[in-house]
Each structure stands twice: as C-alpha cells, then as structure tokens.
Amino acid sequence: MPIVVTGATGQLGRLTVEALLRRGIPAADIIATGRDIARIKDLADRGITVRRADFADTEGLAEAFAGADRLLLISASVPVGERVANHRRVIDAAAAVGVSLVAYTSTTHADTATTVIGATHGETEEYLRDRGIPSVLLRNGWYLENYTSQLPHILRNGTVVGAAGEGRISAASRADYADAAAVVLTAEGHAGAVYELGGDESFTLSELAAAITAAAGNPVTYADLPEADFARVLVTAGLPTELAEVLADADRGMSRGEMYTDSGDLRRLIGRRPVTLAEALAVAALPH
C-alpha cells in the first residue's frame, strides 16, 4: 500500500512520515515528496522513497505519485493566491495515477470559514468532491507551535499581541495532527469522512497569556488590537505585508469561533488525549 506524503520537507510532512513508520508501514511503502529533496536525504538513507514534487509542475507531480495507492495532500505553504491552483494540480495528478484515497489537511469549519485561508481550503475541498476521488478531510485547527515558537519574543515584551478577542482556539500539536493523518492513511473506513480536529482544551489569547505567566513565572498580558493594527505590528516585526494581513485575518476568524471545535475527533483518531497547552509550554524551554 504505497503512501505518498506531500510536503515531507516541512514539519507536518516529516512528522507524518515518522508516524507512518511507527504504525508499521515499511519504509519502502512510503513516498516522501518535496521541492528540495536534499532536505530529506536522511529519509532516503532509511529506505524511504524520496521524489521531487513541485506543486506547479503537473507532469512532474504525476511522476512523483506513480505507483501510489494513498496520498496525503498537505496544504501548500505558498502565497494565498496560488494555493488553490497548486492543490488542484496535485489532485489532478493523484487522479491521473489512480490513487485510491486522498487525505487533505484543511482547516476547521472550512465550509463556513470567512477567512482568506479558510476560503482556499473550502475551494480545495469542493474541487476534491467535484473530481470524485475518495477523500478524507482533516480539518486541522491551529498549531500549538504557532504560539510556543513565539515564546522568546512574548517573554521579552511581556505581551501576547493579537486580534482574536475572546474567541476560543482549539489548538493541538503538529505531532498529534500527524498521528491523525497516519491513522486515516493506514486504516480502512475513513473515505468520505470530515474530521474537525483540535485539542480537547480550548483557550482564548487572554488565557494563553495567563498560561505563559504560570509556566514561565514572568507576567504576560494579552493586547487585543483591531485587525489592521495587528497586521501593522506583524509588518513591523518583519513579516511580508501579504502574510501579515493573512495572519491578522486569521485572528479575526478566531474571534468568530472559526478555530474552535469540541468534536473530539482528534482524540478519537489518535486514541489518546491530545497534548495540552500547558504540556506544550512545559517542554518549550521556558526560563524558570
């Protein structure tokens, strides 16, 4: 049952490859793809098939996916305006080589999301349905790492800055989302399913600030800004304007509850309680 993992050069893709190995999939049955395969040479050294796959290269995608039975489409980390076209090319290539199942990493409530990112996921989901390929939608929520990676900056300034108001966020770790992907790629009965994935314990950004305060012993508060002001803060911090606006828009979606789910789908898929915010903070090398 050869399984393709797109974006294996990225964090979620690599974690999914590792999760497949833990579930007993032979290395020879895993096809790890990415644009810069030099970054996954170590996977090839472990017996995993490594192939170059550029989402903008339709012919190359079909070659990269040849012989695959199942495919994980990890949403493209490209400018928002290019994402849907890239996803469509991957789906078309998967159909051309006869893939029996496509698992797609979407976002929570993609069918009703009002954000720019949510719209790209919704369009991709619709295209999957239109193509008629058996599929499973992994509607991943926010990553805990989106916040733990910012800890040095947050602690230096004593502030979590955002535009999410008191919207609740059901974040989970990349590793837990990767485990969920490995489950649906290796077990039967998931075709046609839509999973709203997130941690069991949701939090607001005010609660995030309080959790960091408790974990680090340093006082941290939450500064809630208007969306446009938050985007300007991100630009000042060095982010490109388009990305800053997309992230600020994502916070606006959070304020509307678009990153909240109480489905329990992640826990049921991985067979255990997802990593909590407190646990993630505890291992994030915080000073004490």
Backbone hydrogen bonds, N-H to C=O, Kabsch-Sander energy under -0.5 kcal/mol:
donor,donor_aa,acceptor,acceptor_aa,energy
3,I,29,D,-2.9
4,V,70,R,-2.9
5,V,31,I,-2.7
6,T,4,V,-0.5
6,T,72,L,-2.2
8,A,5,V,-0.6
8,A,33,T,-2.7
9,T,33,T,-0.5
10,G,7,G,-1.9
13,G,7,G,-0.6
14,R,10,G,-2.1
15,L,11,Q,-2.2
16,T,12,L,-2.0
17,V,13,G,-2.1
18,E,14,R,-2.2
19,A,15,L,-2.2
20,L,16,T,-2.4
21,L,17,V,-2.0
22,R,18,E,-2.1
23,R,19,A,-1.5
24,G,21,L,-1.7
25,I,20,L,-2.2
29,D,26,P,-1.9
30,I,27,A,-1.8
31,I,3,I,-3.2
32,A,30,I,-0.6
32,A,49,T,-3.0
33,T,5,V,-2.4
33,T,31,I,-0.5
34,G,51,R,-1.2
37,I,35,R,-0.8
39,R,36,D,-1.9
40,I,37,I,-1.4
41,K,38,A,-1.1
43,L,40,I,-0.9
44,A,40,I,-1.4
45,D,41,K,-2.2
46,R,42,D,-0.6
46,R,43,L,-0.8
47,G,44,A,-1.9
48,I,43,L,-2.1
49,T,27,A,-0.7
49,T,30,I,-1.9
51,R,32,A,-2.2
53,A,34,G,-1.9
55,F,53,A,-0.5
57,D,54,D,-2.5
58,T,56,A,-0.7
61,L,57,D,-2.1
62,A,58,T,-1.8
63,E,59,E,-1.6
64,A,60,G,-2.2
65,F,61,L,-2.1
66,A,62,A,-0.6
66,A,63,E,-0.6
68,A,65,F,-2.2
69,D,2,P,-2.9
70,R,2,P,-1.8
71,L,101,L,-2.2
72,L,4,V,-2.7
73,L,71,L,-0.7
73,L,103,A,-3.2
74,I,72,L,-0.9
75,S,73,L,-0.6
75,S,105,T,-0.5
78,V,76,A,-1.0
82,E,79,P,-2.4
83,R,79,P,-0.7
83,R,80,V,-1.0
84,V,80,V,-0.6
86,N,82,E,-1.9
87,H,83,R,-2.7
88,R,84,V,-2.6
89,R,85,A,-1.9
90,V,86,N,-1.9
91,I,87,H,-2.5
92,D,88,R,-2.8
93,A,89,R,-2.3
94,A,90,V,-2.5
95,A,91,I,-2.3
96,A,92,D,-2.3
97,V,93,A,-1.6
98,G,95,A,-1.0
99,V,94,A,-2.5
100,S,69,D,-2.8
101,L,69,D,-1.0
102,V,134,P,-2.1
103,A,71,L,-3.0
104,Y,102,V,-0.5
104,Y,136,V,-2.3
105,T,73,L,-2.3
106,S,104,Y,-1.2
106,S,138,L,-1.5
108,T,140,N,-0.9
110,A,107,T,-1.3
112,T,109,H,-1.8
113,A,109,H,-1.7
119,A,115,T,-2.0
120,T,116,V,-1.5
121,H,117,I,-1.8
122,G,118,G,-2.6
123,E,119,A,-2.3
124,T,120,T,-1.9
125,E,121,H,-2.7
126,E,122,G,-2.1
127,Y,123,E,-2.1
128,L,124,T,-2.3
129,R,125,E,-2.1
130,D,126,E,-2.6
131,R,127,Y,-2.3
132,G,128,L,-0.8
132,G,129,R,-0.8
133,I,128,L,-0.9
136,V,102,V,-2.0
137,L,193,A,-2.5
138,L,104,Y,-2.9
138,L,136,V,-0.7
139,R,137,L,-1.0
139,R,195,Y,-2.6
140,N,106,S,-0.8
140,N,138,L,-2.0
141,G,197,L,-0.8
144,L,172,A,-2.3
146,N,143,Y,-1.1
147,Y,144,L,-1.8
148,T,144,L,-2.3
149,S,145,E,-2.0
150,Q,147,Y,-1.3
151,L,148,T,-1.3
154,I,150,Q,-2.8
155,L,151,L,-3.2
156,R,152,P,-2.0
157,N,153,H,-1.9
158,G,154,I,-2.0
159,T,154,I,-1.1
160,V,221,T,-3.0
161,V,159,T,-0.6
162,G,223,A,-2.0
167,G,164,A,-2.5
169,I,203,F,-2.5
170,S,259,M,-3.4
171,A,169,I,-1.0
172,A,142,W,-2.0
177,Y,173,S,-1.9
178,A,174,R,-2.6
179,D,175,A,-2.2
180,A,176,D,-2.0
181,A,177,Y,-2.1
182,A,178,A,-2.4
183,V,179,D,-2.0
184,V,180,A,-2.0
185,L,181,A,-1.6
186,T,182,A,-1.0
186,T,183,V,-0.7
187,A,183,V,-1.5
192,G,135,S,-3.8
193,A,190,H,-2.4
195,Y,137,L,-3.0
196,E,194,V,-0.5
197,L,139,R,-2.3
197,L,195,Y,-0.9
199,G,170,S,-0.6
202,S,200,D,-0.7
203,F,169,I,-1.6
208,L,204,T,-2.1
209,A,205,L,-2.2
210,A,206,S,-1.9
211,A,207,E,-2.4
212,I,208,L,-2.4
213,T,209,A,-2.2
214,A,210,A,-2.3
215,A,211,A,-2.3
216,A,212,I,-2.9
217,G,213,T,-2.1
221,T,158,G,-2.1
223,A,160,V,-3.1
223,A,221,T,-0.5
224,D,222,Y,-0.7
225,L,162,G,-3.1
225,L,223,A,-0.6
230,F,226,P,-2.4
231,A,227,E,-2.3
232,R,228,A,-1.8
233,V,229,D,-2.0
234,L,230,F,-2.2
235,V,231,A,-2.1
236,T,232,R,-2.5
237,A,233,V,-1.6
238,G,235,V,-1.7
239,L,234,L,-2.3
244,A,240,P,-2.7
245,E,241,T,-2.4
246,V,242,E,-2.1
247,L,243,L,-2.6
248,A,244,A,-2.3
249,D,245,E,-2.2
250,A,246,V,-1.9
251,D,247,L,-1.9
252,R,248,A,-1.8
253,G,249,D,-2.0
254,M,250,A,-2.1
255,S,251,D,-2.1
256,R,252,R,-0.7
256,R,253,G,-1.0
257,G,254,M,-2.1
258,E,253,G,-2.4
260,Y,257,G,-1.3
265,D,196,E,-0.6
268,R,264,G,-2.2
269,L,265,D,-2.4
270,I,266,L,-2.4
271,G,267,R,-1.4
272,R,267,R,-0.9
280,A,276,T,-2.4
281,L,277,L,-2.6
282,A,278,A,-1.9
283,V,279,E,-1.1
284,A,281,L,-1.3
